[in-house]
Amino acid sequence: MFVQVIQGQVADAGKLKAALDRWIQELAPGSIGWLGTTAGGTEDGRFIELARFESEDAARRNSNRPEQDQWWAETSKLFIGEATFKDSSDVTVDVTGDPDAAGFVQVIQGRGSDPDRARELLGQGSSEWAAFRPEILATVAVGHEGGAYTMAVYFTSEAEAREGERKEPPPELQAQMDELAALSIGEPEFFDLKRPWLYSRR
């Protein structure tokens, strides 16, 4: 899988959602290798999008379509300043439910000292995590250069996510969390998407 992370500051998230809705209606049917998109705006005007593709080549070919270029030329005007792009084939997906049914998505961006170990830890205890935090429907972790990462966590609802955060994890999961925290460099940035925009190729 290949993921393109697009982000920036916007004045009117509603206009950006309308642009994405138009992309789904008009451009998605002819898209190349597009699998789905998770996007949304925070209450303080930050926008973030994770567009998933079958491969980097498919994403490149999709970007080169004239209609895609025209759509982006219009949509980019909705950003305050320039939107930034981060592309990656370093993608780890864990699905335990239907992420398209998520009522709340939290996107976390940060940097770690040992991406390989972090990836290994994230791959451990999937069934135990599913039992402990059943409100988590899926996670998509994207690795970037220099140990940076973007992770999207799909929840049934924000209320259930907050309730889950307050639960005391069993010792083995707590140890996993502690080691992940020890690998973190600096403070991560959180994007709380309270009304996530979820699109998938059906």
Disulfide bonds with the S-S distance in Angstrom:
none
